[in-house]
Amino acid sequence: MQLLKRITMISGTAAIAFVFVGCGESKVAQCNKIIKVANQAVTLGQDFGKNPNPQKGSKALTEVAAKIDTITTEMKGLEIKDEKLQGYQGRFLSLYDNTSKGLKDTATAIDKKNLKGANAALVNLRKNGSEETKLVNEINTYCSGK
């Protein structure tokens, strides 16, 4: 009889432990992972805005695009279970892809001395900037529980 009680108690403890482990990361932990990567992109944009390296010309744009591509890869690699956060993650990925493409398109237009093309690419980059602000505000609201 003692043995049966011990087995039952051990099984109950294992079941409780399984329930806690099965829940995975909390919403807050998942938010923090996305926000950490998104902050890298924000910092990159701010740094570039303060010091655009005009002497490098189009090369400065392609260097920033390469850094954004690295951030995109990092964002893709995050394991996010929360469906709403997966949506935000996907929107960040799209934003970063569009930004990287816009920077590369601008650099190409500059190299070809295509002012009209460079201006069009810059307009798209500005749209991405406003989309980023909106997205950051939305994820901050969701993650803060408001």
Contacts in CASP RR format, 6 or more apart in sequence:
PFRMAT RR
TARGET T0000
AUTHOR 0000-0000-0000
METHOD contacts of the structure
MODEL  1
MQLLKRITMISGTAAIAFVFVGCGESKVAQCNKIIKVANQAVTLGQDFGK
NPNPQKGSKALTEVAAKIDTITTEMKGLEIKDEKLQGYQGRFLSLYDNTS
KGLKDTATAIDKKNLKGANAALVNLRKNGSEETKLVNEINTYCSGK
24 81 0 8 1.000
25 81 0 8 1.000
27 82 0 8 1.000
27 85 0 8 1.000
27 143 0 8 1.000
28 143 0 8 1.000
30 80 0 8 1.000
30 81 0 8 1.000
30 82 0 8 1.000
30 85 0 8 1.000
31 85 0 8 1.000
31 139 0 8 1.000
31 142 0 8 1.000
31 143 0 8 1.000
33 78 0 8 1.000
33 80 0 8 1.000
34 75 0 8 1.000
34 78 0 8 1.000
34 80 0 8 1.000
34 85 0 8 1.000
34 88 0 8 1.000
34 89 0 8 1.000
34 92 0 8 1.000
34 139 0 8 1.000
35 139 0 8 1.000
35 140 0 8 1.000
35 143 0 8 1.000
37 71 0 8 1.000
37 74 0 8 1.000
37 75 0 8 1.000
37 78 0 8 1.000
37 92 0 8 1.000
38 75 0 8 1.000
38 92 0 8 1.000
38 136 0 8 1.000
38 139 0 8 1.000
40 71 0 8 1.000
40 74 0 8 1.000
41 68 0 8 1.000
41 71 0 8 1.000
41 92 0 8 1.000
41 96 0 8 1.000
41 132 0 8 1.000
42 132 0 8 1.000
42 136 0 8 1.000
44 64 0 8 1.000
44 67 0 8 1.000
44 68 0 8 1.000
44 71 0 8 1.000
45 64 0 8 1.000
48 60 0 8 1.000
48 64 0 8 1.000
52 60 0 8 1.000
53 60 0 8 1.000
54 60 0 8 1.000
56 63 0 8 1.000
57 107 0 8 1.000
57 110 0 8 1.000
58 106 0 8 1.000
58 107 0 8 1.000
58 108 0 8 1.000
58 110 0 8 1.000
58 111 0 8 1.000
59 107 0 8 1.000
61 103 0 8 1.000
61 104 0 8 1.000
61 106 0 8 1.000
61 107 0 8 1.000
61 110 0 8 1.000
62 103 0 8 1.000
62 104 0 8 1.000
62 107 0 8 1.000
64 103 0 8 1.000
65 99 0 8 1.000
65 100 0 8 1.000
65 101 0 8 1.000
65 102 0 8 1.000
65 103 0 8 1.000
65 104 0 8 1.000
65 107 0 8 1.000
68 96 0 8 1.000
68 99 0 8 1.000
68 100 0 8 1.000
68 103 0 8 1.000
69 96 0 8 1.000
69 100 0 8 1.000
71 96 0 8 1.000
72 93 0 8 1.000
72 96 0 8 1.000
72 97 0 8 1.000
72 100 0 8 1.000
75 89 0 8 1.000
75 92 0 8 1.000
75 93 0 8 1.000
75 96 0 8 1.000
76 93 0 8 1.000
78 89 0 8 1.000
80 86 0 8 1.000
80 89 0 8 1.000
84 142 0 8 1.000
85 139 0 8 1.000
85 142 0 8 1.000
88 135 0 8 1.000
88 138 0 8 1.000
88 139 0 8 1.000
88 142 0 8 1.000
91 135 0 8 1.000
92 135 0 8 1.000
95 128 0 8 1.000
95 131 0 8 1.000
95 132 0 8 1.000
95 135 0 8 1.000
98 124 0 8 1.000
98 128 0 8 1.000
99 125 0 8 1.000
99 128 0 8 1.000
99 129 0 8 1.000
102 121 0 8 1.000
102 124 0 8 1.000
102 125 0 8 1.000
102 128 0 8 1.000
103 121 0 8 1.000
103 125 0 8 1.000
105 117 0 8 1.000
105 121 0 8 1.000
105 124 0 8 1.000
106 118 0 8 1.000
106 121 0 8 1.000
106 122 0 8 1.000
106 125 0 8 1.000
108 114 0 8 1.000
109 115 0 8 1.000
109 116 0 8 1.000
109 117 0 8 1.000
109 118 0 8 1.000
109 120 0 8 1.000
109 121 0 8 1.000
110 118 0 8 1.000
END
